[in-house]
């Protein structure tokens, strides 16, 4: 119940106006967002949509390499969200994950109402099965560790394998968002002379067929698929293009993958497409991008030999380090970054309000659409700033003695 003149108990020396400045009782479970080092840019974009306050935490590095997190924001009975985005320019991946676990454990010790980890790109996602005896299922272990640290929910974007949603341990929910509408919007606005009748999308393998078909439906274009055929036993086989329609009129091919890492598979698919359609312009789009190893040289070869115009990935992974490596190869204009902070902000707002995120009405919203939930997000009860901690400690004493 909100405070009023009748139900506020203040000291005789204080007037009602002074009492209201010092006595402020948040209603419900105020939301607060924490961003780990390397996630600052994504956090700023998310908060620009939510208009919520940014939780503060500090990290101490000991001489022996250990990490010591310290929460500088009261989170008792708060709805806490922790955002982590991979940023190779700031820190090594495994170091970042250990820092996440320590931060979540530190937050749990301060009695939050709920603790959600926002990890747009689920790390270790490609190690989702045992190919030979003795291998680990890494994403399943990672989710167990996050749950043990204290989080009860993980929010991610476009899993490598949708079956990984079943990896969440007891007591944890894994929510998967899809960036397909954002990717499609970017394609329509950035592909030169985009024409539905002369454009097809290409899946890089059978595993990505479902996602690519969904993209084809959104874009209203044709669908083709690359697959590997072995003419004899052994070896990797040749990549062939499978199509159920005539391709002579096609002038634009958009290669859809779930991730661009070393780009070896992309090279094989683009080479096969160029042999089949030598005059077509090629584009590549994926939700996540690492561009590790010699990816820069491979992309440069595709630009020179296969009419590759550009590659686009979302900011689920911070692209600072990747852009620096690709710029060194002369590819500054060939890499595009798609902003999905509005998608994440809409999901965070819904989770805070107890609304589902896996409903068609939310999934169909694009970057230019008005999100009614985000419009109301600034009205959520605000978490107190760190500087108010002393006042709230005094408030708790006065309320308990009243």
C-alpha atoms as one frame of an Amber mdcrd trajectory, in Angstrom:
protein
   0.000   0.000   0.000   1.419   3.406  -0.926   2.412   5.870   1.799   0.150
   8.810   2.741  -0.094  11.548   5.417  -2.196   9.296   7.631  -0.016   6.180
   7.627   3.469   7.720   7.776   5.062   7.837  11.225   7.728  10.563  11.298
   9.725  12.287  14.030   8.311  15.372  15.726  11.314  17.443  14.589  10.643
  16.584  10.944   7.885  18.060   8.869   5.777  15.866   6.569   7.817  16.971
   3.519  11.133  15.926   5.154   9.633  12.616   6.218   8.529  11.774   2.679
  12.052  12.406   1.392  13.538   9.921   3.840  10.720   7.364   3.970  10.150
   5.696   0.620   8.823   2.144   0.520   9.074   0.474  -2.912   6.014  -1.536
  -3.880   6.288  -5.088  -5.208   9.678  -6.355  -6.338  11.595  -3.477  -7.951
  13.659  -4.533 -10.994  17.382  -3.945 -11.165  19.844  -4.853 -13.926  23.509
  -5.712 -13.440  25.896  -5.822 -16.359  29.202  -7.695 -16.151  32.387  -6.136
 -17.550  32.313  -6.327 -21.335  28.522  -6.064 -21.465  28.319  -2.299 -20.911
  27.334  -1.375 -24.455  24.530  -3.941 -24.595  23.375  -2.875 -21.123  23.155
   0.775 -22.176  21.009  -0.158 -25.167  18.710  -2.367 -23.067  18.291   0.316
 -20.405  17.509   2.923 -23.074  14.327   0.930 -23.752  13.465   0.020 -20.152
  14.403   3.282 -18.406  15.318   1.256 -15.320  18.275   1.813 -13.042  21.627
   0.164 -13.429  22.844  -1.966 -10.512  26.409  -1.341  -9.454  28.985  -3.960
  -8.586  32.762  -3.934  -8.296  35.348  -6.627  -9.009  38.630  -6.984  -7.196
  41.482  -8.856  -8.832  43.862 -10.547  -6.410  47.505 -11.108  -7.123  46.957
 -14.850  -7.449  44.378 -14.377 -10.229  41.236 -14.858  -8.142  38.175 -12.621
  -8.561  36.264 -10.937  -5.751  32.861  -9.434  -6.676  31.122  -6.940  -4.380
  27.516  -5.851  -4.832  27.122  -2.097  -4.253  23.346  -2.045  -4.623  20.670
  -3.273  -2.240  18.860  -6.160  -3.921  16.815  -7.618  -1.070  13.363  -8.567
  -2.401  14.294  -7.193  -5.851  13.790  -8.773  -9.260  17.429  -9.040 -10.370
  18.683  -9.478 -13.945  22.362 -10.107 -14.732  23.440  -9.422 -18.329  26.543
 -11.110 -19.720  27.690 -10.758 -23.326  30.878 -12.355 -24.569  33.513  -9.702
 -25.233  36.893 -11.091 -26.302  38.371  -7.577 -26.272  37.800  -7.356 -22.506
  38.403 -10.820 -21.070  38.801 -14.481 -21.895  35.564 -16.496 -22.108  36.127
 -18.915 -19.216  37.255 -16.060 -16.976  33.996 -14.231 -17.796  31.912 -17.296
 -16.957  33.643 -17.733 -13.594  33.021 -14.054 -12.866  29.347 -14.602 -13.710
  29.040 -17.503 -11.269  30.667 -15.538  -8.451  28.446 -12.530  -9.126  25.277
 -14.627  -9.120  26.333 -16.257  -5.846  27.051 -12.844  -4.298  23.630 -11.594
  -5.392  21.883 -14.678  -4.032  23.424 -13.965  -0.627  21.579 -10.619  -0.556
  18.105 -12.262  -0.704  16.679 -11.150  -4.070  13.116 -12.081  -4.977  14.267
 -13.672  -8.235  17.554 -13.914 -10.126  17.680 -14.150 -13.934  20.786 -14.447
 -16.108  20.516 -12.827 -19.541  23.044 -14.572 -21.805  22.123 -13.718 -25.424
  24.561 -16.301 -26.789  24.673 -19.509 -24.752  28.345 -20.426 -24.563  29.569
 -23.985 -25.250  26.288 -24.554 -27.121  27.911 -26.553 -29.919  29.154 -29.208
 -27.477  25.594 -30.424 -27.073  26.153 -34.174 -27.539  28.669 -36.968 -27.098
  30.189 -37.794 -30.473  32.645 -40.264 -28.955  33.018 -41.814 -25.526  34.608
 -39.619 -22.890  33.284 -36.252 -24.092  31.333 -33.831 -21.903  27.975 -32.186
 -22.650  29.212 -28.701 -21.847  26.048 -26.525 -22.082  24.209 -28.867 -19.717
  27.010 -28.484 -17.173  27.087 -24.704 -17.611  23.372 -24.387 -16.883  23.747
 -26.614 -13.807  26.533 -24.362 -12.525  24.430 -21.239 -13.037  21.539 -22.855
 -11.158  23.830 -23.928  -8.323  25.164 -20.374  -8.070  21.615 -19.162  -7.462
  19.894 -18.165 -10.724  16.409 -19.534 -11.381  16.091 -18.437 -15.005  18.298
 -18.003 -18.076  17.278 -15.911 -21.069  19.079 -16.565 -24.354  18.702 -16.043
 -28.108  18.661 -18.679 -30.874  20.123 -21.837 -29.398  22.474 -23.870 -31.581
  20.150 -26.811 -31.003  16.619 -26.213 -29.740  16.773 -29.514 -27.870  19.162
 -27.743 -25.472  16.100 -26.176 -23.849  15.757 -29.540 -22.085  19.206 -29.112
 -20.508  17.903 -26.728 -17.843  18.189 -28.396 -14.420  15.401 -28.778 -11.890
  14.408 -25.401 -10.507  15.551 -23.424 -13.555  13.745 -22.205 -16.668  15.607
 -21.656 -19.956  13.801 -19.174 -22.223  14.865 -18.962 -25.870  14.127 -15.888
 -27.966  14.391 -15.788 -31.757  16.001 -12.946 -33.692  14.460 -14.023 -37.026
  12.181 -10.972 -37.365  15.120  -8.643 -36.652  17.332 -10.442 -39.174  14.594
 -10.307 -41.816  14.016  -6.598 -41.241  17.741  -5.933 -41.620  17.876  -7.952
 -44.849  14.982  -6.048 -46.407  16.549  -2.702 -45.570  20.177  -3.483 -46.455
  20.232  -5.921 -49.360  20.723  -3.904 -52.526  17.557  -3.815 -54.654  15.861
  -6.480 -52.555  13.283  -8.287 -54.714  11.227 -11.195 -53.393  10.920 -12.764
 -56.859  14.694 -12.879 -57.463  15.932 -13.763 -53.978  16.362 -17.085 -52.169
  17.652 -18.013 -48.734  20.033 -20.939 -48.324  20.426 -23.183 -45.278  24.024
 -24.276 -44.721  22.970 -27.776 -43.638  19.970 -29.873 -42.678  20.224 -28.833
 -39.043  19.544 -25.197 -39.912  16.666 -25.952 -42.260  13.862 -25.067 -39.824
  15.288 -21.647 -38.937  16.029 -20.852 -42.600  12.522 -21.892 -43.681  11.116
 -19.546 -41.061  13.261 -16.757 -42.500  12.018 -17.605 -45.999   8.407 -17.330
 -44.819   9.018 -13.934 -43.199  10.846 -12.596 -46.274   8.436 -14.336 -48.699
  11.302 -15.661 -50.806  12.400 -19.052 -52.116  14.277 -21.672 -50.113  17.281
 -23.824 -51.022  19.611 -25.936 -48.906  23.240 -27.000 -48.993  24.059 -30.567
 -48.091  27.084 -32.802 -48.186  27.180 -35.816 -50.504  29.827 -38.556 -50.335
  30.328 -40.274 -53.656  32.529 -42.875 -51.995  33.252 -44.058 -48.481  35.340
 -41.789 -46.231  36.158 -38.106 -46.569  33.978 -35.052 -46.039  32.209 -35.245
 -49.372  31.158 -32.431 -51.710  28.683 -29.678 -50.876  25.726 -29.676 -53.240
  22.783 -27.295 -53.487  19.291 -28.782 -53.204  16.405 -26.847 -54.756  12.867
 -27.700 -55.754  12.481 -24.861 -58.244  14.219 -23.146 -61.162  17.058 -20.822
 -60.129  17.871 -19.031 -63.395  16.060 -15.854 -62.317  17.816 -15.689 -58.934
  20.114 -12.682 -58.533  20.475 -12.658 -54.725  21.250 -15.514 -52.338  21.200
 -15.006 -48.567  23.088 -17.696 -46.661  21.547 -18.322 -43.234  23.548 -19.951
 -40.449  23.240 -20.019 -36.659  26.800 -18.825 -36.073  29.857 -17.530 -37.934
  32.970 -18.789 -36.172  35.950 -19.883 -38.276  33.694 -19.613 -41.372  34.924
 -22.890 -42.886  31.401 -24.122 -43.582  30.468 -20.717 -45.018  33.350 -20.954
 -47.499  32.190 -24.343 -48.766  28.550 -23.272 -49.147  29.380 -19.965 -50.856
  31.790 -21.722 -53.236  29.056 -24.200 -54.212  26.546 -21.384 -54.677  28.974
 -19.410 -56.848  29.503 -22.417 -59.105  25.741 -22.819 -59.480  24.881 -19.096
 -59.747  28.059 -17.263 -60.830  26.294 -13.907 -61.351  24.337 -13.875 -58.092
  25.270 -11.618 -55.178  25.812 -13.503 -51.929  25.033 -12.301 -48.407  25.492
 -14.058 -45.065  23.336 -13.646 -41.943  23.556 -15.350 -38.538  22.339 -14.593
 -34.998  25.826 -15.014 -33.481  29.324 -14.180 -34.677  32.763 -15.044 -33.259
  34.974 -14.698 -36.372  37.801 -16.566 -34.689  40.981 -18.044 -36.116  41.594
 -17.160 -39.768  37.971 -16.167 -40.397  39.091 -12.771 -41.709  41.175 -14.269
 -44.502  38.385 -16.678 -45.444  35.827 -13.888 -45.639  38.233 -11.807 -47.704
  38.577 -14.705 -50.146  34.792 -14.971 -50.464  34.527 -11.251 -51.197  37.135
 -11.526 -53.929  36.089 -14.834 -55.493  32.387 -15.463 -54.765  30.618 -12.067
 -54.940  30.061 -11.986 -51.169  28.708  -8.527 -50.351  28.604  -8.587 -46.552
  28.036 -10.693 -43.445  25.630  -9.638 -40.689  25.403 -10.851 -37.087  23.554
  -9.573 -34.027  25.161  -7.952 -30.994  24.473 -11.074 -28.885  28.283 -11.255
 -28.853  30.191  -7.987 -28.531  31.843  -7.482 -31.910  34.602  -5.068 -30.861
  37.423  -7.612 -31.078  36.023  -9.227 -34.239  35.670  -5.888 -36.010  39.271
  -5.033 -35.141  40.515  -8.315 -36.625  38.393  -7.949 -39.743  39.385  -4.312
 -40.184  43.012  -5.471 -40.282  42.030  -7.614 -43.280  40.373  -4.619 -44.991
  36.814  -5.795 -44.335  35.400  -2.863 -42.344  32.433  -2.359 -44.689  31.742
  -6.080 -45.086  30.609  -6.780 -41.512  27.261  -5.510 -40.232  25.942  -5.661
 -36.649  22.197  -6.038 -36.045  20.876  -4.441 -32.863  18.632  -6.762 -30.782
  18.612  -4.874 -27.473  14.917  -4.041 -27.954  14.131  -7.770 -28.222  15.992
  -8.459 -24.971  14.439  -5.454 -23.219  10.925  -6.581 -24.201  11.600 -10.074
 -22.844  13.088  -8.734 -19.597  10.072  -6.479 -19.040   7.702  -9.402 -19.611
   9.596 -11.690 -17.249   9.459  -8.995 -14.579   5.688  -8.686 -15.039   5.190
 -12.456 -15.035   4.149 -12.567 -18.698   5.293 -15.280 -21.155   7.926 -14.527
 -23.800   7.195 -17.501 -26.062   3.941 -16.207 -27.503   3.369 -15.300 -31.144
   2.283 -11.744 -30.357   5.701 -10.946 -28.870   7.674 -13.074 -31.347   6.186
 -11.178 -34.299   7.342  -7.769 -33.043  10.138  -6.271 -35.131  12.610  -3.470
 -34.391  10.258  -0.822 -35.816   7.104  -2.088 -34.119   5.746  -0.469 -30.960
   6.010  -2.776 -27.957   3.203  -1.871 -25.531   4.951  -3.604 -22.626   8.121
  -1.563 -23.132   6.030   1.586 -23.227   4.899   0.845 -19.649   8.286  -0.440
 -18.409   9.444   2.928 -16.951   6.444   2.811 -14.581   7.856  -0.225 -12.764
   8.763   0.488  -9.116  12.296   1.813  -9.186  15.096   0.234  -7.203  16.893
   2.649  -4.860  20.208   4.052  -5.987  23.344   2.886  -4.155  23.655   6.315
  -2.579  20.266   5.788  -0.879  21.410   2.690   0.997  21.919   4.571   4.303
  18.489   6.160   4.119  16.853   2.813   3.523  18.719   1.248   6.432  17.322
   3.995   8.654  13.887   3.481   7.133  13.912  -0.225   7.980  14.791   0.574
  11.603  11.998   3.146  11.899   9.404   0.910  10.249  10.343  -2.049  12.463
  10.056   0.057  15.627   6.764   1.681  14.603
